[in-house]
């Protein structure tokens, strides 16, 4: 049974690249093949490796989307048990409307401070979600482990990644090529 976690799929991608490299080395070393036979076998191996890689890439993309959605919902869920579902929805909608009305990051920071001061969890969650969704720095409570986990995930897998992180991810997810030695998907540059 295949490991469908993000790291499991990344391992399968690396294994696919490694198997492709080994197979091409074996074909190139086989002196019983004609030049045409070698080209044909290399083309077949490349096609198979590329097909498997595309399947793994699609699975990887889905696993990332699912995990990000899980982390996002965890970070920004508002579920006080003292309110009915309808009251929760109205309370959160009102709080999010206040956050949307903010014109500047300073307005959001003041709103976040007010939410903390008044112990208004709906407003605190709505401000954090609005700030996250709109890339407003300095407002998120990064010491909240749920938000920290989402930020770390995004930094690693794309959402808010730096150019360097995106480059490393692109390399790690690239299709197999003979003789290439790509870093593992989680390896930093350098």
C-alpha positions in Angstrom: 0.0 0.0 0.0 1.4 3.4 -1.1 2.0 6.2 1.4 -0.3 9.0 0.2 1.0 11.6 2.7 2.9 14.5 1.2 6.3 13.2 2.3 5.3 9.6 1.1 4.5 10.9 -2.3 7.7 12.9 -2.4 9.6 9.7 -1.6 7.8 7.9 -4.4 8.8 10.7 -6.8 12.4 10.4 -5.7 12.2 6.6 -6.0 10.7 7.0 -9.5 13.6 9.3 -10.6 16.2 6.9 -9.1 14.7 3.9 -10.8 14.6 5.7 -14.1 18.3 6.7 -13.7 19.3 3.1 -12.9 17.3 1.7 -15.8 18.8 4.2 -18.3 22.3 3.4 -17.0 21.6 -0.4 -17.5 20.3 0.2 -21.0 23.2 2.4 -21.9 25.6 -0.2 -20.5 24.0 -3.1 -22.4 26.2 -3.8 -25.4 23.8 -6.4 -26.8 21.4 -3.6 -27.9 21.8 -1.8 -31.3 21.7 2.0 -31.3 18.1 1.8 -32.5 17.2 -0.7 -29.8 18.8 1.4 -27.2 16.9 4.5 -28.3 13.7 2.6 -28.4 14.2 1.2 -24.9 15.3 4.6 -23.5 12.2 6.2 -25.0 10.0 3.5 -23.5 11.6 4.0 -20.0 11.2 7.8 -20.3 7.6 7.5 -21.3 6.8 5.1 -18.3 8.7 7.3 -15.8 7.0 10.5 -17.1 3.6 8.9 -16.8 4.2 7.7 -13.3 5.7 11.1 -12.4 2.6 12.9 -13.7 0.3 10.6 -11.6 2.5 11.2 -8.5 2.5 15.0 -9.2 -1.3 15.0 -9.3 -1.5 13.1 -6.1 1.1 15.4 -4.5 -0.9 18.5 -5.5 -4.1 16.9 -4.1 -2.4 15.9 -0.8 -1.0 19.5 -0.4 -4.5 21.0 -1.1 -6.2 18.7 1.4 -3.6 19.3 4.1 -3.7 23.1 3.5 -7.4 23.1 3.8 -7.3 21.1 7.0 -4.8 23.5 8.5 -6.7 26.5 7.3 -9.9 25.3 8.8 -8.1 24.4 12.1 -6.5 27.9 12.2 -9.7 29.9 11.5 -12.5 27.8 12.9 -14.9 29.5 15.2 -17.0 27.0 17.1 -18.1 28.2 20.5 -20.3 25.6 22.0 -22.4 28.2 23.8 -24.0 29.4 20.6 -26.3 27.7 18.2 -25.0 27.2 14.6 -27.2 30.1 13.4 -25.9 32.4 16.2 -22.3 31.4 15.5 -22.7 32.1 11.8 -24.2 35.6 12.5 -21.6 36.4 15.1 -18.7 35.4 12.8 -20.3 37.2 9.7 -20.6 40.4 11.8 -17.0 40.1 13.0 -15.7 39.4 9.5 -17.6 42.4 8.2 -15.8 44.6 10.8 -12.4 43.2 9.6 -13.3 43.8 6.0 -14.1 47.4 6.8 -10.6 48.0 7.9 -8.7 50.4 5.6 -5.2 49.8 6.7 -3.1 47.2 8.5 -3.0 49.6 11.5 -6.9 49.4 11.6 -6.7 45.6 11.6 -4.1 45.7 14.4 -6.3 47.9 16.5 -9.3 45.6 15.8 -7.2 42.6 16.8 -6.1 44.3 20.0 -9.7 45.1 20.8 -10.7 41.5 20.2 -8.0 40.3 22.6 -8.8 43.0 25.2 -12.5 42.2 25.2 -12.0 38.4 24.8 -14.1 38.4 21.6 -13.0 35.2 19.9 -15.2 35.7 16.9 -13.6 39.0 16.1 -10.1 37.7 16.9 -10.6 34.8 14.5 -12.2 36.9 11.8 -9.4 39.5 11.9 -6.8 36.8 11.8 -8.5 35.1 8.8 -8.9 38.4 7.0 -5.3 39.3 7.6 -4.1 35.9 6.4 -6.3 35.9 3.3 -5.1 39.3 2.3 -1.4 38.9 3.2 -1.5 41.6 5.9 1.6 41.1 8.0 1.9 42.0 11.6 -1.7 41.2 12.5 -1.6 37.4 12.8 -1.0 35.8 16.2 1.9 33.7 15.0 2.4 32.2 18.5 -1.0 30.5 18.0 0.2 26.9 17.1 -2.6 26.5 14.5 -1.7 29.6 12.7 2.0 28.9 13.0 1.4 25.4 11.5 -0.5 27.0 8.5 2.2 29.6 8.0 5.0 27.0 8.1 3.1 24.8 5.7 2.5 27.7 3.3 6.2 28.6 3.5 7.2 25.0 2.6 4.5 24.1 0.0 3.7 27.3 -1.8 1.1 29.5 -0.4 3.4 32.3 0.9 6.7 30.8 -0.2 9.7 32.8 -1.1 11.1 32.7 -4.6 13.9 30.4 -3.3 11.5 28.0 -1.7 9.4 27.9 -4.9 12.5 27.2 -7.0 13.5 24.3 -4.7 10.0 22.9 -4.8 10.0 23.1 -8.6 13.2 21.2 -8.8 12.0 18.5 -6.4 8.9 18.0 -8.4 10.5 18.0 -11.8 10.3 15.0 -14.1 13.0 12.3 -14.1 16.0 12.9 -16.3 19.0 10.6 -16.8 22.0 11.5 -14.7 20.2 14.3 -12.8 20.6 14.5 -9.0 17.9 16.6 -7.6 17.6 17.5 -3.9 14.9 15.9 -1.9 11.6 17.9 -2.0 12.3 19.3 1.5 15.9 20.2 1.1 17.0 23.8 1.3 19.2 25.4 -1.3 22.9 25.6 -0.5 
